[in-house]
Amino acid sequence: MDLVVRLGQEFRRRNMGRHVDKLRVYYLAIREGLAASPRNAVELSWSEDLTLEWMRTLQIPPFEDAYPVKEHGVPCFRCNPEKGSSRGTPRTEAVFPGGARFSCETCGAKWLVMETGPH
């Protein structure tokens, strides 16, 4: 539960109020036994997996090194081709105050691009 509290605090710090509200409702449903299996899914489109994904995305310990941080416009670090081969296609998965999470449509790798300055 400590990790969830830290995620909620990080959402609040980044002014992500809707995410704070959804996280609260999700964990209220878990606590009251209202979530369905698998993975404690709740019909508000929030799950344990989504909680962990946001913790990795916002680099909340112990997930601060889950995704590499790359410069904007850098190609996929796994598919970065040798001369003449095809390169992976990056896709924006999430945009949040302070940065964005990308994934490669070719190989599935994920990385973060962070804005400079305070967030």
trRosetta pair geometry for C-beta under 8 A, 3 or more apart (Angstrom, degrees):
i j d omega theta_ij theta_ji phi_ij phi_ji
1 4 5.4 -52 -157 35 46 114
1 5 6.4 50 147 -22 71 101
1 27 7.7 107 -131 -157 89 136
2 5 5.6 -52 -151 33 34 113
2 6 6.5 34 151 -18 65 104
3 6 5.7 -54 -151 36 34 111
3 7 6.4 36 150 -20 66 103
3 55 6.4 3 175 -112 109 150
3 60 7.1 121 -159 123 80 125
4 7 5.5 -50 -148 34 34 112
4 8 6.4 36 152 -18 65 104
4 23 6.9 169 -169 178 94 114
4 27 5.8 106 176 -84 153 147
4 51 6.5 -27 -106 -162 88 134
5 8 5.7 -54 -150 37 31 113
5 9 6.4 33 151 -19 64 106
6 9 5.6 -52 -147 36 33 113
6 10 6.4 33 153 -19 65 104
6 55 7.8 66 93 -124 105 105
6 60 5.2 142 128 -171 116 129
6 61 7.5 -77 166 56 162 74
7 10 5.7 -55 -148 36 32 110
7 11 6.4 36 152 -20 65 103
7 23 6.5 -163 110 -139 112 153
7 51 6.4 145 67 -163 178 84
7 54 6.0 85 -155 105 122 114
7 55 5.3 -71 -88 -82 115 88
7 58 7.1 126 -133 54 74 140
7 60 5.8 -129 -84 11 67 172
8 11 5.6 -50 -147 34 32 113
8 12 6.4 31 154 -17 64 106
8 20 5.6 86 -152 -131 81 82
8 23 5.4 -164 -88 105 91 144
8 24 7.2 84 -118 -62 130 79
9 12 5.6 -55 -149 38 31 112
9 13 6.2 35 152 -23 65 105
10 13 5.5 -48 -144 33 33 114
10 14 6.4 18 159 -5 64 109
10 58 4.9 117 145 151 145 147
10 60 5.6 -112 -30 -79 155 120
11 14 6.2 -71 -151 47 27 100
11 16 4.2 -95 -163 73 78 110
11 17 7.7 146 149 -72 101 18
11 19 4.4 -137 -144 95 134 115
11 20 4.6 174 110 -65 129 80
11 23 6.7 174 3 1 161 144
11 54 7.7 7 -70 167 106 139
11 58 7.8 -92 -63 -75 61 165
12 15 7.5 31 -176 -78 34 29
12 16 7.4 -89 -60 49 22 72
12 17 7.6 62 -112 -90 60 58
12 20 5.5 68 -68 -86 80 140
14 58 7.5 -122 -18 -127 149 124
14 96 6.4 18 158 166 151 101
14 97 4.1 169 -173 63 98 121
14 98 6.2 -83 -123 -4 120 118
14 119 6.4 12 -117 152 95 89
15 97 6.1 75 50 -30 91 161
16 19 4.2 -3 141 29 109 123
16 20 6.5 134 98 -25 72 86
16 96 6.6 -14 -84 -150 136 100
16 97 6.6 -144 -54 11 96 111
17 20 5.4 -52 -149 31 37 114
17 21 6.4 35 156 -18 68 103
18 21 5.7 -52 -151 36 34 112
18 22 6.4 31 154 -16 66 106
19 22 5.8 -53 -144 39 33 109
19 23 6.1 35 156 -20 66 108
19 54 7.2 155 -167 -134 134 154
20 23 5.9 -58 -148 38 27 111
20 24 6.4 31 153 -22 63 106
21 24 5.7 -55 -151 33 30 113
21 25 6.5 24 156 -14 65 106
22 25 5.9 -56 -147 39 33 108
22 26 6.1 37 153 -24 66 107
22 44 5.8 -172 -143 136 91 125
22 45 7.6 -44 -154 76 135 80
22 46 5.0 159 160 -58 106 140
23 26 5.6 -53 -145 35 30 116
23 27 6.4 16 162 -7 65 107
23 46 6.8 -166 -88 -156 45 151
23 51 7.1 109 -126 -107 98 96
24 27 6.4 -67 -149 43 25 98
24 28 6.2 28 154 -22 64 109
25 28 5.6 -54 -145 35 31 114
25 29 6.4 33 155 -19 64 105
25 42 7.2 177 125 138 90 152
25 44 5.7 37 105 17 133 169
25 46 7.4 122 79 34 93 145
26 29 5.9 -60 -156 35 28 110
26 30 6.6 28 149 -18 64 105
26 35 7.7 51 -167 -88 67 125
26 42 5.1 -171 -124 32 71 146
26 44 6.5 -127 -72 64 81 121
26 46 4.0 -90 -80 106 135 134
26 47 7.6 -136 -147 -69 132 18
26 51 7.3 -171 118 -63 151 115
27 30 5.1 -42 -142 34 43 116
27 31 6.1 47 156 -21 67 103
28 31 5.8 -54 -147 37 29 112
28 32 6.2 13 158 -5 64 113
29 32 6.1 -66 -141 48 27 100
29 34 4.2 -91 -157 72 80 108
29 35 4.9 103 131 -57 104 85
29 42 4.6 104 82 -109 160 134
29 44 8.0 175 -17 11 150 117
30 33 7.8 34 177 -68 28 27
30 34 7.7 -77 -50 49 19 73
30 35 5.0 4 -90 -10 60 137
30 40 5.5 25 -107 -168 105 132
30 42 7.5 -86 -48 -51 76 124
34 42 7.2 54 106 -116 93 101
35 40 4.2 28 135 -163 147 71
35 41 6.3 150 -172 64 94 31
35 42 5.0 -63 -111 -68 91 85
36 40 7.7 134 67 -145 34 26
36 41 5.4 -34 69 66 85 88
36 42 7.6 145 20 -86 77 39
37 40 7.1 -7 -99 -60 51 39
37 41 7.5 74 -177 18 10 89
38 41 6.9 44 71 -13 48 109
39 47 5.4 43 123 -179 111 119
39 48 4.9 -132 179 40 88 112
39 49 5.7 8 174 -24 148 100
40 47 6.5 140 86 -154 73 71
40 48 5.0 79 53 -32 113 111
41 47 4.9 -21 -105 -103 68 109
42 46 5.6 -10 59 65 108 85
42 47 7.0 -179 22 -84 72 58
45 50 7.8 89 149 -58 64 167
46 50 5.4 -122 -150 71 55 142
46 51 7.3 66 179 -52 94 85
47 50 4.8 101 50 6 72 99
47 51 7.1 -124 101 -5 42 87
48 51 5.5 -50 -151 32 34 117
48 52 6.5 31 153 -15 66 104
49 52 5.8 -56 -150 39 32 108
49 53 6.2 35 151 -23 66 106
50 53 5.4 -50 -143 35 34 114
50 54 6.5 33 157 -16 65 102
51 54 6.2 -58 -153 37 27 106
51 55 6.5 27 150 -19 63 107
52 55 5.5 -53 -148 35 35 114
52 56 6.5 35 154 -17 67 102
52 63 7.5 163 -167 -87 71 152
53 56 5.8 -54 -152 37 32 110
53 57 6.1 32 151 -21 65 110
54 57 5.3 -54 -140 40 34 114
54 58 5.9 14 165 -2 70 110
55 58 6.4 -61 -135 49 24 94
55 60 4.6 -81 -153 53 77 114
55 63 4.7 101 131 30 94 152
56 59 7.4 21 179 -78 31 41
56 63 4.5 -104 -92 172 56 131
56 66 3.8 -78 -142 83 102 155
56 67 5.8 95 160 -16 101 104
57 67 7.1 23 -100 15 45 144
57 94 6.2 -12 -143 73 154 142
57 96 6.9 105 143 5 123 147
57 101 4.9 -62 -127 -61 109 138
57 112 6.8 144 -150 -93 60 116
58 96 7.1 -79 -83 115 91 161
59 63 6.6 -148 -140 103 32 79
59 64 4.3 56 -176 -130 86 64
59 65 7.9 70 -139 -43 93 32
59 66 7.6 -160 -107 28 60 93
59 67 7.9 -104 -78 47 86 91
59 112 7.5 -56 -49 -19 109 171
60 63 5.7 28 67 49 63 103
60 64 7.0 -146 69 -67 9 75
61 64 5.3 -12 -80 -25 64 111
63 66 4.5 -10 -172 -26 83 126
67 101 7.0 -13 162 -132 175 99
67 110 5.3 -68 -119 114 118 96
67 111 5.4 163 176 -125 101 35
67 112 5.0 104 110 -20 124 96
68 77 6.4 6 66 -2 151 162
68 111 4.9 -32 71 -125 82 102
68 112 7.2 -166 96 29 37 78
69 111 7.0 152 -104 -178 18 91
69 112 4.9 -36 -105 76 69 100
69 113 7.3 127 -161 -101 70 26
69 114 5.6 -16 -150 -3 123 112
70 74 4.5 -123 168 60 118 135
70 77 6.7 -151 -82 -49 137 114
70 102 7.9 -66 51 44 121 129
70 111 4.8 29 1 152 116 141
70 112 7.2 146 21 72 70 45
70 113 6.0 -46 75 -85 74 77
71 74 4.8 97 63 -31 81 118
71 113 7.1 36 164 -130 16 96
72 113 4.9 87 -82 -163 70 139
74 77 7.5 25 134 -65 115 81
75 79 6.8 -99 153 85 106 89
75 80 5.1 131 92 -101 111 78
75 81 7.7 -46 126 4 156 78
75 87 5.0 -46 -162 180 145 135
75 88 6.5 133 177 54 94 83
75 90 7.1 -149 -141 -34 48 113
76 79 4.0 37 82 38 129 98
76 80 6.1 -154 84 -46 60 67
76 87 6.7 163 32 176 97 86
76 88 3.4 1 11 59 148 135
76 89 8.0 3 -29 30 124 19
76 90 6.2 -180 -58 -70 84 86
76 104 4.0 52 -107 -96 137 134
76 106 6.8 -131 6 47 167 113
76 107 6.5 135 168 35 150 115
76 109 5.6 120 -161 58 105 127
76 111 7.9 168 -131 3 57 127
77 80 5.9 -11 -137 -18 26 117
77 109 6.4 -135 53 148 83 155
77 111 6.5 104 -1 -60 117 145
78 88 6.9 52 73 -27 85 150
78 104 6.6 -133 49 21 109 163
78 107 4.9 -116 98 90 135 159
78 109 4.4 164 3 -42 127 147
79 86 7.8 -40 177 110 114 72
79 87 5.5 119 129 -163 105 55
79 88 3.1 120 49 -27 155 107
79 104 5.8 159 2 -164 127 149
79 106 5.1 67 -86 80 156 138
79 107 5.3 -176 -52 -7 106 126
79 109 7.4 -158 -10 17 90 128
80 87 6.6 14 -123 -133 33 106
80 88 7.8 -47 -50 18 42 102
81 84 7.4 -141 149 64 123 38
81 85 3.9 -160 -157 76 119 92
81 86 6.3 171 -81 80 145 21
81 87 4.7 -106 -13 -77 112 79
82 85 5.4 58 54 10 75 119
86 106 7.8 175 120 -113 109 150
87 106 7.8 -159 144 -3 37 158
88 104 3.9 -6 164 -159 141 119
88 105 6.8 159 -176 51 84 61
88 106 3.7 -130 -123 33 82 126
88 107 5.7 -65 -102 8 136 96
88 109 7.3 26 163 35 174 110
89 104 6.8 119 62 -162 44 64
89 105 4.3 -25 75 42 102 115
89 106 5.9 118 18 -31 74 94
90 102 4.8 -5 -168 -179 109 129
90 103 7.3 146 -152 77 61 29
90 104 6.0 -43 -94 -98 56 60
90 105 7.5 -171 -101 -4 6 85
91 102 6.6 146 71 -160 40 73
91 103 5.4 -25 61 65 94 79
91 104 7.5 142 13 -117 84 12
91 105 5.2 86 -25 -52 120 98
92 95 6.5 8 177 -51 123 94
92 100 5.8 -40 -142 177 100 131
92 101 7.7 106 -163 78 57 50
92 102 5.9 -45 -100 -102 46 76
93 100 7.9 140 51 172 65 82
93 101 4.7 -52 65 100 109 97
93 102 6.3 161 4 -118 90 19
93 103 5.1 64 -46 -6 124 105
93 110 7.2 -21 3 -130 151 107
94 100 6.5 175 92 -155 53 62
94 101 4.5 23 48 38 95 108
95 99 7.9 -150 -148 116 55 37
95 100 4.7 -20 -106 -105 66 98
96 99 6.3 0 65 65 85 65
96 100 7.0 158 22 -92 67 44
96 101 7.7 35 4 -11 109 93
97 119 5.3 163 142 -170 84 101
98 114 6.2 -19 157 -150 81 84
98 115 5.6 -135 -158 35 35 102
98 119 2.8 111 -90 158 103 163
99 112 5.7 32 153 -179 142 100
99 113 5.7 175 -161 91 95 52
99 114 4.0 -45 -87 -110 132 51
99 115 5.6 -146 -72 -5 62 74
99 119 7.2 -30 -16 -97 81 177
100 112 7.2 158 83 -154 42 61
100 113 5.2 -4 57 56 90 97
101 110 6.4 1 -179 -172 100 107
101 111 7.6 170 -153 90 60 31
101 112 5.6 -35 -101 -99 65 72
102 110 6.9 162 87 -152 49 58
102 111 5.6 -16 62 64 96 77
102 112 7.5 163 18 -98 79 21
102 113 6.4 46 -13 -11 117 105
103 108 6.4 -20 -177 -157 109 40
103 109 6.8 166 -154 85 62 41
103 110 4.8 -27 -98 -96 81 77
104 107 4.9 8 99 47 131 80
104 108 6.2 -42 69 13 85 13
104 109 4.6 30 14 46 121 84
104 110 7.8 -130 5 -67 75 37
114 119 7.8 -129 -166 2 93 150
115 119 6.2 116 62 -66 110 129
